[in-house]
């Protein structure tokens, strides 16, 4: 699929997993997060999202709402939000109060992206959720409850329970997904949708088609608005970008092997680390990743836009060296502006 839509026609944003790198700790991650957020703001990125993950030694954004507030306090104009809050891990009232507080402190700058996965393994999910019935199947009901705290006209029950702050605030709610469930729900509710192409590339086009075909205009949106997450690692040369990308590949390999480690330094040769089967599996899972020089990245970003017809791209750059990570986002901004 192609169209006249060019990279300059869409918005670009940042997804930060607050990576903990080998030899560093969460304090270093938060320092780098603030540095990257300020860098992204200067470069003109639209929004800066943080993701909820738990019990992962390479991700420091478990207390996502707290970190969103920290980033918002150290920036002035970029939108800050969750990519996402895993709603089944929380009481909807608590999320309404947290994001009501964030929106009150930082008006018109907060986004609430919601997912239904646990953002962790099943044992940790049990520790988070306590109740085994909270497994994501009741996500539509949780979402309805949450939206009712912001807009009492949507309430269907517990009419005396109020989110203060939160009630009456217009906080954009996005649905996030890596399959068709949230795509269909977002379409039926007329909400913006963000798809996790960065780790589920094969489901990207079917999910976007489902979202657009099921879309019903709402007070929020008159027409579909689709964002896609994409791994982009940009450097001065293809060779350097490929070398930097070995940190991302090692991270996914460690997940497959269940040997979670901090984000590892790049290596010269992945062939010495993975098996042929692991290589094939990871190359499929990371199939939409864009890795290369400015010329390569520009070409592949445009091809990805041609295929997805996305309204916005959210860039994830899992790079071990912080300065190289800053430079990657800089290269992308030079390409798309």
N, C-alpha and C positions, 0 to 999 in steps of 0.2 A: 504494500500500500504506500502510495506517495501522495503528497499534497504540496501546496505552496507554502505551508507552515515552515518557517525557518527558526533556527536557534534563537535569533534575536527577538522572535515573536512571543516566546514563552518565558515564564519565570524560572529562576534557579534558586534552590535553597540548600541547606546543609543539614545532614543527620549526623549527630555526634554520639558515638557509643562510649564516650569518655574512656578511651582505652587505657588500661594499666599495662605498661610496658615492662619487659624484663629489666630488672635493675632499678625500677621505679615503684611508686606506690600511689594510692588514691590521691594524696595531697598533690603530687606532681600532675596527675590527670586533671584535677580541678584547675590548677594553674594554667595548664595547656588549653583547657576548655575555654577559659576566659580569654586567653590570648587569641584563640581561633575565632571565637564569637566576635570579638572586636575587629579582627581582620576581615571576617565575612561581612560585617556591617560596613566597613570602609569600602569593600569591593562591590557593594550593592546587592548582595544576596537578599532574598525576600524574607525568609524565615530561618530560624535555627531551632531544630528539634532535638530532644534527648529521648532515649529509649529506656523503657523499664526492663531490666534483666536482673536475675537474682542468682546468687551462689555461683557466679562465674568469675574466676580469678583474673580475667582480662577485661572486665567491664565494671566501671565505678559509678554507674548512674542508677543504682537500685532505688535510692530515695529520690525519684524523678522530680517530684513537685518541688522539693527543696532546691535541687540543682537548677531547675527552671527559674526560680526566684533569684538565685545567685547570679545567673547569666543576665537576667533582666535588669538587675541592679547595677551591673557593670557595662551595660550597653544603653543606648538611648532611643533607637528608632527601629531596629530589626525586630520582627515578630519572633516570639519565643514560645515554644510549646512542646508537646509530648508526641513522640513518634514510636510507640504510643504508651499511654497508660493501659495496662491490662485489666480491664474493668472487673472481670470475675475474681480478681485478687482482692477487691476492695468493696466496702459498702458504698453504693452510689452517693449517699448523703455525704460521706467523708470527701469524696472526689469533688462534689459540688461545692463544699465549703472550702477546700484547698484551692480550687481554681477560681472560686468567687473571691477569695482573698488575693490571689495573684492578679486577677483582673482589676480589683480595687486599687492595688498598689501600683500597677502598671497598665493604665487604661488603654484599650484598643491595641494591645500588643500581644495578647495571650491567645494561643490556639490549644484546643483540647482534642488531640488525636487518640482514638480508642481502638484497642484490639481485644480479642477474646482468648488468645492463647495465654498460657501461664508465664511465658518469658523465662522458662527454666525447665528443669527436669521434674518428673512426677513426684519424687520424694519432697523436693523443696516446695512444689506446688501444694502438697498436702500441709506442709508447715505454714504456708501462707494462708491457705483458704480454710483450713480447719474442718470445714464441712465438705464431705465427699460429694455432696449433691451440687456443689458450685464448680461445675466442670465446663462452663462455656455454653452449654445448651440453652440456658435461660438468658443469654446475652441480650436478645431483643427486649425482654421484660426489664432487665437491668438498665438498658439504654433508655427505655420509656420512663422509668422512675427517675433517672438522672436528669433527663430533659425537663421533667415536670418540676424539679427543684428550681431550675432557672426560669421556666415559664409556667406559672401555676395554671394557666389555661389548658395545659397538656396533662395535668394530673388526673389519674384515674383512681387513686387510693391514697391512704395516709394523708388526707388533706390538711391535717393540723400540723404536720411535720414540715418545717421550713429550713432552708439553707440560708443562714445569715452569717457572713455575706454570701452572695450567690444569686438570690432571688431577684429577678428583674434584669439581670445582666445579660448582654448579648455576646456570649463567648462562642466563637465558631467551633462547631463539633465536626470532626472528620472521622470517618470509619476507615480503619486500616485492615489489610488482609493479604494473605498469600494463597487464597483459594477463592471459590465463588461465593461463599456464604456471605461475607461482608459486602462483596460487590453487589449482590442482589439486594441486600437490605438497604445499603446506601442509595441505590437507585430508587427503590420503592418509597423511601423516606425523603428523597430529594436532597440528600446531603453530599458534600464533596467526598471523594474516595481516593485513597492512596494505596497503591499496590507495591508489595515488596519484591520487585523484580530482582533486587540485589541478591536474594537467596532462593527465589522461586521463579526462574526465568521461563520455564515451560508453561506455567499457568498464566503468564502475563496477558497475552492477547485474548484468550477465552474469558478471563475475568473482566477485562476492560469492555469487551463486547457485551457481556452479561449486564454490567453496570449501565452501559449506555442504552441497551435495549429495554431495560426495566425502569429506566429513569422516569420519575413523575415530578413535574415542576412543583416547587414548594415556596414558602415564604423565604426560605434560605437561598434557593437557587432556581433560576428560570430554566437553565439547561445544565447538562452534566459538566462536572469539573473533575478531571482525573489527573492525579499526580502519580509519578512512578519513581520508586527508589532505584538508584543505579550506583554500582561500585565504579568509581573513576579514579585511576591513579595516573597522573600526568607528570612528566618530567621533561628534561630538555631533549632526551633521545628515547627511542623505543627501548633500547637496551637497558638504560637506567630505570625506566618505568617498569620493565619486566623484573628487574632485580628488586626494586622496592615492593613489587606485588607479591614476592615470595613470603612476606610477613602475613599477608591476608590468606594466602594458600596454606601456610602452616597453621594458622588459627582454625580454619575449617577442617584441616586434617586432624588436629588435636580434638576437635569436637567429635569427628567420626570415630576416633580411637578412644574417646572418653578419657583423654589425658589432658584435662584443661590446665593451661599454663598462661602466664601473662603473654602479651603480644611479643613475639620473638623478633630479633634482628633479621634482616634479609640474609639470604644465603645465595651462593653463586649457582647452585645446581640442585633443583628439587628432585631430580632423578635419583639422587643418593638417599632421599628421605622417604618417598612414597613408593608403593607398589603400583603395578600397571592397573590393577583394579581400582585402587584408591585414586589414582590419577584420572581415570575415566569418570568416576563418580563425581569428583570435585570439579572437573572441567564442565560437566553437565550442570552442576549446582551453581557454578560461577559463570555460566554461559553468557550472561548479558553484561559481564564486566568489561569496562573499556580501559585499556592500558596502553600507554604509549606517549609519543611526542605530541606537541601541539597539533601538528598536521594530522596525525593518526586519530587523536582524540576528537578533533573537529569533524572529521569524516565519519567516524563511528557514532558520535552523538547525533549527527544529522540522520544517519541511517536508522538509528533507534527511534528518533522522533518520527521519521517517515512510517515506521512500522506501528508505533503506538498511538500516534496523534495526541500525545500527552499535552495537557495545558501547563504542566509544571514538572520539573525534574528535581528530585531531592538527592543530592550527591553525598555518597559515603566514601571517604578516603581513609581506609585503615592502613596507615603508614607508620612505621616504627619511629622514624626520625621526625621530630616535631617540625623542624625547619623545612624538611622536604614535604611534609604534609601542608604547611602554610603555602609553599610554592605551588603545590598541585592545585589548590583552590584558586590561587592567583592566575595560573595558566588557564584554568577553565573560565574564569571571569573575563580574561582577555579574549578568549575565543567567542564568547556568547554576547558580549556587549559591543 
